[in-house]
Amino acid sequence: MSFLIVRSGGLSTTVQDTGRDGRYAIGMPPSGAVDQYSFAVANLLVGNPDGAAALEATYLGPELEFTDSRTVAVTGADSGVTINGEPAPPWQALRVSAGDVLAVQQVRAGARPYVAVGGGIDVPPYLGSRSTYMLTGIGGFQGRALISGDQLPLGEAGPAPAAGTEVPEELRPDFPAVTELRFVVGLCAYRLTGRALESFLSTEWKVTKDADRVGYRLRGGSLEFVEREQPFGAGSDQANVVDLGYPVGSVQVPGGDEPIVLLNDAVTGGGYATIGTVISVDRDRLAQTRTGGRVHFVPVDVEAAMAARQERRARLEKARAAVAPA
């Protein structure tokens, strides 16, 4: 069996695929790559089928030794990449041989690099996915982040783009000073006063140190709730409601301070007011926003959210065409 030897796991590197969808009814979040676009393009560059498991790192990527010849690609955040200590380009199909060592250095911009390897990371699937859910220790490689000495099994590699094939600059993400997040207002937005909702949408929020795959806690303002008596089944805080489901991307406002955008590893429900949902396309952008970065919410309707999803799909098809053999 072919495998990768992990020399260093970086800060927090996990195995992820497209996610463990369809399990919300049993309280299981999807997990999966939080930047789905960068993840998908990484797989395109190495000739993997859609959804093959890859590695997602945070801030500082892994150092990996190969035991056979493979195609590998690094996408996502702007990171230095080396092979045997020599610089190698990201967003490009790279060819490695047995004994070669690939390292993904600390990010210069963005937050999460992705590493795809021809054949995919062939860990056993759990509930239909190879994604890691660290809060309960399931999926991925032993349900945890990678550490030095781990050996990751690899699948059988198929045909891949030629070494040097790259994704054009215009199809790569940018990393703005302020990240715009399109936001569908709804769910429990009625709990905020009109002035508070306007304040939420006009505020430039700062990402705190509490920003991970579970959710991003933001700071920058305080929100007022409509006064009401405590309803049966809800907590006494004005931010509490009778328990409801939390869509991925929903924004809860515990206490009216420090809103939290819930991401792929968040709990599936609870008793805090959730005032709307960041559209799926822009969760890719949020995934690449680091601690100390700033975000701004822009209200859109469901039709605009669906149109954005179609635009991302078209963008991905352009990337597929760009790396396809001539």
N, C-alpha and C positions, 0 to 999 in steps of 0.2 A: 504493500500500500504506500502511496505517495503522501507526504505530509510536509507541513511547515514547522520549523523549529522557532519558537518565540525566544529571542535573545533578551528582549525587553518589551513589556506590554505597554509602555508609554504611561500616560496619566490615567486613562480609562478607555480601554479598547475592548469592544465586544463584537460577537458575531451577530449580524442582523440580516434579515431579508425583507420582503415587502410587508410582513407582519402576520399576526395570528388573528385574522379577521373572523367575525361571526361568533365570537365567544362572549360578547357583552352580557348575555342573559345569565351567564354563570359567574359574572363579576370579573372576567378576565380581559384586561386591556390588550390592545393589538401588539404593543411593542413594535419592532421593525425599525427600519432606518427613519430618522426624523427629517432628513433631507432626501426625499424620495427621488428628486431629479438627479442629484449628484450620484446617488447610489445606482440608479438605472444606467446612467452614462458610463460609469465605471465598468459595469457588466458588458455593455456594448463593446467597449474597447478591448476586452479580452475574449470576446466571442461566446460569452455565456448566455444561456437562455434567460429571459426575463425572470427576475425573482430569485436567481441563484444567490446563495448566502455569500456575503462579503464581510469586511471588517469596517466598523465605524469607530473612529478615535475622537478624543476630545482634547483640544489644545496641543497636546504632544502625542505624536503617533508612535507606532511600534517599530521595533527592529526585528526583521524576519530573515531567517536563513532557509534557502530552498534546497531540496534534496533531489530535484530533477529539473529538467528544462520546462519553463512555463512562460506564458504571457501574463504580465501584471500591469495594472494601471492605478494611478492615484488621482482622485478628483476631490471636489468639495472645497474646503478652506484653502487659502493660499499658504502652502507649506513648502519648505525646502525638502527635496527628495534626493537621496543618494543611493547608488549601487556600488558596493565595495569602496565606499568613501568618495566616489566621484559623482558630481552633480548629474541628476537625471530630470527630464522635464515631466511635470504633471500633465494631466489631461491628454496623455499620449500612451499608445501601446508600447510597452517595454518588454524586451526579451531577456530572460535570466536563465542561468544554467545551475546545475548542482553545485552547491558550495557558495553561491552568490548570496550577498546580504543586502537587503533593501532596508533603508531607514527613512522614516517620515519624521522630520524635525518639528520643532515648535512652530505653531502657525504664526504667520505675519499679519494676516487678516482673516476674518471669518472665525469659526470655532471648531468645525468638525471635518477632518479629512476622511475619505473613504478609500479603502484598498480592496480591489477585486483581483482575483487570481483565476486564470483559466481552469475550468473544471469546478470552481466554486469550493467553498469551505463545507466539507461533507460530514458535518456533525449530524447526529440522529435528530430527526424532526420530533417535536413535541406538540401535540394538538395541531398538527398540520403545518407547523412552522419551525424553522431553525433559529428564530430570533431569541435573543437573551432577554429574560425578564428578571433582573437582579433582585428586585424586592422580595420575590419568593424563591429565587434560586432555581429557575427552570429554564430549559432551552439552551441554545448556544453551546458553549464549551463549559460543561459542569455548572451552568447557571450563573456564571460570574464573569468579571473582567479578566483579561489575559494577564498572566505573570510569566516571568522568566522560567524557561524550562518546559513550558507547555508544548505539546506536539499536536498540531491541527491536521486532521485527515483532509485530503483533497480528492475531489471527484475526477473522473476521466475528462480530460480537456478535449474539446472539439476544435474545428477550424477557427482560427482567430485572425483579426486584421493584421496586416504586415507590421513588423516593428517600425516605429516612427509615425504610424498613422495617428493623427491628432484631431481633436475637436476644435473647430474654429473659435477664436476669441469671442465672437459675438454670441456663441451658444454656451458660454461659461457664465456663472453668476458673478455679480458685482457685490461689493461690500460697502454700502453707503454709510455715511456718518450717522444718519437717522434712518432706520428701517421702517418703511411704510407697511402696515398690516391692514389689509382689507377685512372688515368686520361686519358680520350680519347681526344687527341688534335684535334681541328677542329673549326667549326663555323667561328669566325673572327681572328683566329690565324695568318692569313696572314698580319694583321695590325702590328704585332711585327716584329722587325728585327730578323734574325736567332740567333744572339748573345743574344738578349733579351729573346727569348724562351728558349734557353739553360740555361740562368741565372734563369729563373722562375723555371725550373725543377731541378736545382742543389741547389737552396736556401732552407734553413731550415726556414720556416716562423713561426712567433709567432702570436698566437691568441690574438687579442686585447680585450678590454672590450666590444666592439661592437660585441657581439656574441650571437645571439638568434635564435628563430625559423624562422626569416626572412632571416638571413644570417650571415656568419662569416667574419668579416673584419680581414685581415692579414697584418703583417708588417715584413719587413726584407730586402727589396731591392727596386730598381727602375728599371722600364722597358722602353725601347726605342721603339718608333713607327717608321714605315716606313713613310717618309715624303710624303705628298700628298696634293693636293688642296682640299678644302672643297667641298664635293659632294652635289648636290642639295638634300635638305631634311635632311641633317645631321648638327649637331652642329659644332662649330668652333674648339673645342678641338680635338687634335689628337686621343683621345680615342673614339670620337663620330663616329657613323656609322648611316646609314639610319635605322630607327627603325626595330627591328626584335624580334622574340619570344625568351624567356629565358627558356630553359629546367630547371627543378629542378636539382640542382647540378652544373649548369653552373657557370663559373668563369668570372666575369667581372673585368676590370682593369681601372677604372676611373682615368684619369690623369697619368696613368702608375705607380701610387703609391698605396699601400694598396689594393691588390686584394680582391674581395669579393666573397665568395662561396655562391650562392643563395640556400636557403632551402625551406621547405614546405610552408611557408607563404609569400614568396617573390612575387613581381609583376610578371606578366606573359610575359612582354615584355618591351622594351625601346630602347634607342639609344646609349648605351655603348657597346664597343667591348667585346664580350665574347669569350675567347680563347680556350674553351674546356669544358668538363663536367666530374665531379667526378662520378664514376660508382655508381649505386644504392646501392650495398652491402657496399661500404666504406662510404656512408653517415651515416650508423649506427655507424661507428667508429668516424666520425666527431661529431656526436651528443653527444658522450661521452667524447669529448675533451673540456677542460675547458679554461677559460680566463687565459692567461699566458702559456698555453700548446704550443707545437710545432708540425707542420705538414710538411710533405715532399711529393711532388707529383712525381708519377712514371708513365710514359707514357705506355699505353696499347692500343690494338686495340679492336674493337667491339666484336670480337670472344672471346677474353679473358674476356671481361665484361660479356658476356652471360655465359661463363663457371663459373665465380665467382657466378653468380646468381644461377646456378644449384648446386654449392657447398653449398651455403647457404640453399637452399631448402632441400638438403640431410641432412645437419646439423639439420635443424628444424625437419625433420622426425625422426632423432635419438633422439631428445629431446621428441618428441611425444611418441615414443616407450618406452623411459625410465620412463615416468610418467603414462603410460597406466596401468590399473589394470591387475594383473597377471591372 
